[in-house]
């Protein structure tokens, strides 16, 4: 018998499962959330937004009074045990009206920004990728819109379209189109010269597939941050239109319209001006704090 050692059994390594796209997205999302949680200002902004969003959604159940019910005997009352934030010139409960105003302001901001994204992002993508005469025409049109201050342009559009809730959202949405077009165009100009775009083109991918499959996903981080900040700007613009009497009209509970009416009683009942104004300030502050934190969390240069 041979004394040679018997060969040991070779154990094949277990196959390693590739990390799929869904797993990669989940991992990236978890990383962003961990970075976001480390920012106290971002968490403060998210908390403020969560409170106002909950107030808007739950307004019919948590509002102590009907926001449109008048009680002239209790008009312009300061904060008290019955009306925690006081009453307005018609005796309506300010707390109830602010809660319902939160719902309206969130809806206006969201829909207005959705209009801006829907119009501005495709224009920016195609303008940056195609270039030539198309880019020239789009950018000159954007220059015309940017020649007007945003508030003046919104007033002009509302004057043309007419006063009303829907027209306010359309006007504020159109005002945000130049911001998205320029932002996305700048991203496309830098991305379309990257190696992965040249590789996709060499493999026979068409222009639309390259733009929407390869370039657009790489602009999402910037778009998400800009959208968060733009909602605050849209809410502020809608409130400004309401204050000027060109936005949502009375008796609808909208913060800007409430400020417009309350300015007549600023000395007699300052609380009618302070509380709606404070609601606008806190909401815009919440979006700005959360947007700044989100920008830091999505910035790859800050990842360790």
C-alpha positions as CSV (number, residue, x, y, z in Angstrom):
1,X,0.0,0.0,0.0
2,X,1.1,3.5,-0.8
3,X,1.7,5.8,2.1
4,X,1.0,8.9,0.1
5,X,-1.5,11.2,1.7
6,X,-5.0,11.0,0.4
7,X,-6.1,14.2,-1.3
8,X,-8.4,16.3,0.8
9,X,-11.8,17.1,-0.6
10,X,-12.0,20.5,-2.2
11,X,-14.9,22.5,-0.9
12,X,-16.2,24.9,-3.6
13,X,-16.8,28.4,-2.3
14,X,-20.4,29.4,-1.8
15,X,-21.7,31.6,-4.6
16,X,-21.8,35.2,-3.8
17,X,-25.0,36.9,-4.7
18,X,-24.6,40.2,-6.5
19,X,-26.0,43.2,-4.9
20,X,-29.0,44.2,-6.9
21,X,-30.2,47.7,-7.8
22,X,-32.9,47.6,-5.2
23,X,-30.4,46.6,-2.4
24,X,-28.1,49.4,-3.6
25,X,-30.9,51.9,-3.4
26,X,-31.9,50.7,0.1
27,X,-28.2,51.0,1.3
28,X,-27.9,54.5,-0.2
29,X,-31.1,55.5,1.4
30,X,-30.1,54.1,4.8
31,X,-26.7,56.0,4.5
32,X,-28.5,59.3,3.7
33,X,-30.9,58.8,6.6
34,X,-28.0,58.1,9.0
35,X,-26.2,61.2,7.9
36,X,-29.5,63.2,8.1
37,X,-30.1,62.1,11.7
38,X,-26.8,63.5,12.8
39,X,-27.8,67.0,11.8
40,X,-29.8,68.6,14.6
41,X,-31.0,71.5,12.3
42,X,-32.3,69.0,9.7
43,X,-34.1,67.0,12.4
44,X,-35.5,70.2,13.8
45,X,-36.8,71.2,10.4
46,X,-38.2,67.8,9.8
47,X,-40.0,68.0,13.1
48,X,-41.5,71.4,12.3
49,X,-42.7,70.1,8.9
50,X,-44.2,66.9,10.5
51,X,-46.2,69.0,13.0
52,X,-47.6,71.3,10.3
53,X,-48.3,68.4,8.0
54,X,-50.1,66.6,10.8
55,X,-52.1,69.7,11.6
56,X,-53.2,70.1,8.0
57,X,-54.2,66.5,7.6
58,X,-56.0,66.3,11.0
59,X,-57.5,69.8,10.9
60,X,-61.1,68.6,10.6
61,X,-60.7,66.5,13.8
62,X,-58.4,68.7,16.0
63,X,-59.7,72.2,15.2
64,X,-61.7,73.4,18.2
65,X,-64.2,75.4,16.1
66,X,-65.5,75.8,12.7
67,X,-63.0,78.1,10.9
68,X,-65.8,79.9,9.0
69,X,-68.3,80.3,11.9
70,X,-68.7,84.0,12.9
71,X,-69.3,85.2,16.4
72,X,-69.4,89.0,16.3
73,X,-69.8,89.2,20.1
74,X,-66.3,87.8,20.5
75,X,-64.6,89.6,17.7
76,X,-60.9,90.6,18.1
77,X,-60.6,88.8,21.4
78,X,-57.0,88.2,22.6
79,X,-55.8,84.7,23.5
80,X,-57.9,83.2,26.3
81,X,-59.0,79.9,27.7
82,X,-61.8,79.5,25.1
83,X,-59.8,80.7,22.1
84,X,-56.1,79.8,22.6
85,X,-54.9,82.1,19.8
86,X,-57.8,84.6,20.1
87,X,-60.3,85.6,17.4
88,X,-60.4,87.7,14.3
89,X,-62.5,90.6,13.2
90,X,-65.5,88.3,12.7
91,X,-65.1,86.4,15.9
92,X,-63.7,83.3,14.1
93,X,-61.3,81.2,16.0
94,X,-57.7,81.9,14.9
95,X,-56.3,78.5,15.9
96,X,-58.9,76.7,13.8
97,X,-58.2,79.0,10.8
98,X,-54.4,78.5,11.1
99,X,-54.8,74.7,11.2
100,X,-56.9,74.8,8.0
101,X,-54.5,77.2,6.5
102,X,-51.7,74.7,7.0
103,X,-53.5,72.2,4.8
104,X,-54.0,74.8,2.1
105,X,-50.5,76.1,2.2
106,X,-49.0,72.6,2.0
107,X,-51.2,71.8,-1.0
108,X,-50.4,75.0,-2.8
109,X,-46.6,74.5,-2.3
110,X,-46.6,70.9,-3.3
111,X,-48.7,71.4,-6.5
112,X,-46.9,74.5,-7.5
113,X,-43.5,72.8,-7.3
114,X,-44.9,69.8,-9.1
115,X,-45.8,72.1,-12.0
116,X,-42.3,73.6,-12.0
117,X,-40.7,70.2,-12.0
118,X,-42.9,68.8,-14.7
119,X,-42.1,71.7,-17.0
120,X,-38.6,72.7,-16.0
121,X,-36.8,69.4,-15.7
122,X,-37.6,68.1,-19.3
123,X,-36.7,71.5,-20.7
124,X,-33.4,71.5,-18.8
125,X,-32.6,67.9,-19.8
126,X,-33.2,68.4,-23.5
127,X,-31.7,71.9,-23.6
128,X,-28.4,70.7,-22.1
129,X,-28.2,67.5,-24.0
130,X,-29.3,68.6,-27.5
131,X,-27.8,72.0,-27.5
132,X,-27.9,74.0,-30.8
133,X,-30.9,76.0,-31.7
134,X,-33.1,74.2,-29.2
135,X,-30.9,75.2,-26.3
136,X,-30.7,78.8,-27.7
137,X,-34.5,79.2,-27.9
138,X,-35.1,77.7,-24.4
139,X,-32.4,79.7,-22.7
140,X,-33.6,83.0,-24.3
141,X,-37.1,82.3,-23.1
142,X,-35.7,81.5,-19.6
143,X,-33.8,84.8,-19.7
144,X,-37.0,86.6,-20.4
145,X,-38.7,85.0,-17.3
146,X,-35.7,85.7,-15.1
147,X,-35.7,89.4,-16.1
148,X,-38.8,89.8,-13.8
149,X,-38.5,89.4,-10.0
150,X,-40.3,86.3,-9.0
151,X,-43.0,88.2,-7.1
152,X,-43.6,90.6,-9.9
153,X,-43.8,87.7,-12.4
154,X,-46.3,85.9,-10.2
155,X,-48.5,89.0,-9.9
156,X,-48.4,89.4,-13.7
157,X,-49.4,85.8,-14.3
158,X,-52.2,86.0,-11.7
159,X,-53.4,89.2,-13.4
160,X,-53.5,87.4,-16.7
161,X,-55.0,84.1,-15.5
162,X,-57.4,85.6,-12.9
163,X,-57.6,85.5,-9.1
164,X,-58.3,82.1,-7.6
165,X,-56.6,79.1,-5.9
166,X,-55.9,77.1,-9.1
167,X,-54.5,80.1,-10.9
168,X,-52.2,80.9,-7.9
169,X,-50.8,77.4,-8.0
170,X,-50.2,77.7,-11.8
171,X,-48.6,81.1,-11.5
172,X,-46.3,80.1,-8.7
173,X,-45.4,76.9,-10.5
174,X,-44.5,78.8,-13.7
175,X,-42.3,81.1,-11.7
176,X,-40.2,78.1,-10.5
177,X,-39.7,76.7,-14.0
178,X,-36.5,78.8,-14.8
179,X,-34.9,77.6,-11.6
180,X,-35.3,73.9,-12.5
181,X,-34.4,74.5,-16.2
182,X,-31.1,76.2,-15.4
183,X,-30.2,73.8,-12.6
184,X,-30.8,70.6,-14.7
185,X,-29.2,72.1,-17.8
186,X,-26.0,72.8,-15.8
187,X,-26.0,69.2,-14.5
188,X,-26.5,67.7,-18.0
189,X,-23.7,69.8,-19.5
190,X,-21.3,68.2,-17.0
191,X,-22.7,64.7,-17.1
192,X,-23.0,64.2,-20.9
193,X,-19.2,64.2,-21.3
194,X,-18.7,61.4,-18.7
195,X,-17.5,58.0,-19.7
196,X,-20.7,56.1,-18.9
197,X,-22.6,58.3,-21.3
198,X,-20.1,57.7,-24.1
199,X,-20.3,54.0,-23.3
200,X,-24.1,54.0,-23.6
201,X,-23.9,55.9,-26.9
202,X,-21.3,53.4,-28.2
203,X,-23.6,50.5,-27.3
204,X,-26.3,52.1,-29.5
205,X,-28.5,53.8,-26.9
206,X,-30.7,56.5,-28.3
207,X,-30.7,60.1,-27.1
208,X,-33.9,59.8,-25.1
209,X,-32.7,56.6,-23.4
210,X,-29.4,58.2,-22.5
211,X,-31.1,61.3,-21.1
212,X,-33.8,59.7,-19.1
213,X,-32.1,56.4,-18.2
214,X,-28.5,57.5,-17.5
215,X,-28.4,61.3,-17.0
216,X,-31.6,62.0,-15.1
217,X,-30.9,59.6,-12.3
218,X,-27.6,61.3,-11.6
219,X,-29.4,64.6,-11.2
220,X,-31.9,63.4,-8.7
221,X,-29.9,64.3,-5.6
222,X,-29.7,68.0,-6.7
223,X,-33.4,68.0,-7.7
224,X,-34.6,66.6,-4.4
225,X,-32.7,69.3,-2.4
226,X,-33.9,72.0,-4.7
227,X,-37.5,70.8,-4.6
228,X,-37.4,70.9,-0.8
229,X,-36.3,74.5,-0.8
230,X,-38.6,75.4,-3.6
231,X,-41.7,74.3,-1.7
232,X,-40.8,76.9,1.0
233,X,-40.4,79.6,-1.7
234,X,-43.8,78.6,-3.3
235,X,-45.6,78.8,0.1
236,X,-44.0,82.3,0.7
237,X,-45.0,83.5,-2.8
238,X,-48.6,82.2,-2.4
239,X,-48.8,84.0,0.9
240,X,-47.5,87.2,-0.6
241,X,-50.1,87.0,-3.4
242,X,-52.8,86.4,-0.7
243,X,-51.5,89.4,1.3
244,X,-51.8,91.6,-1.9
245,X,-55.4,90.4,-2.5
246,X,-54.4,88.4,-5.6
247,X,-54.3,85.0,-4.1
248,X,-56.8,82.9,-2.2
249,X,-59.8,85.0,-1.4
250,X,-61.8,85.4,1.9
251,X,-63.4,83.7,3.7
252,X,-61.0,80.8,2.8
253,X,-58.6,80.2,5.6
254,X,-55.2,81.0,4.0
255,X,-52.3,82.6,5.9
256,X,-51.5,85.3,3.4
257,X,-55.2,86.4,3.1
258,X,-55.4,86.4,6.9
259,X,-52.4,88.7,7.1
260,X,-54.0,91.0,4.6
261,X,-57.1,91.4,6.7
262,X,-55.3,91.6,10.0
263,X,-53.1,94.5,9.0
264,X,-56.1,96.8,9.6
265,X,-56.2,95.8,13.2
266,X,-52.5,95.7,13.9
267,X,-52.8,98.2,16.8
268,X,-56.1,97.0,18.2
269,X,-55.5,93.3,17.9
270,X,-51.9,92.5,17.0
271,X,-52.4,88.8,17.7
272,X,-54.4,88.5,14.5
273,X,-51.3,89.4,12.6
274,X,-48.7,87.7,14.7
275,X,-49.9,84.1,14.7
276,X,-50.5,83.7,11.0
277,X,-47.2,85.4,10.3
278,X,-45.5,83.1,12.8
279,X,-47.0,80.0,11.0
280,X,-45.6,81.2,7.7
281,X,-42.2,81.8,9.3
282,X,-42.0,78.4,11.0
283,X,-43.1,76.5,7.9
284,X,-40.6,78.2,5.6
285,X,-37.9,77.8,8.3
286,X,-38.7,74.1,8.6
287,X,-38.3,73.5,4.8
288,X,-35.0,75.5,4.7
289,X,-33.5,73.7,7.7
290,X,-34.5,70.3,6.3
291,X,-33.3,71.2,2.8
292,X,-29.9,72.3,4.0
293,X,-29.5,69.1,6.0
294,X,-30.6,67.0,3.0
295,X,-28.1,68.8,0.8
296,X,-25.3,67.9,3.2
297,X,-26.5,64.3,3.5
298,X,-26.6,63.8,-0.3
299,X,-23.3,65.5,-1.0
300,X,-20.8,62.7,-1.8
301,X,-17.9,65.0,-1.0
302,X,-19.0,65.0,2.6
303,X,-19.2,61.3,3.0
304,X,-16.5,59.7,5.2
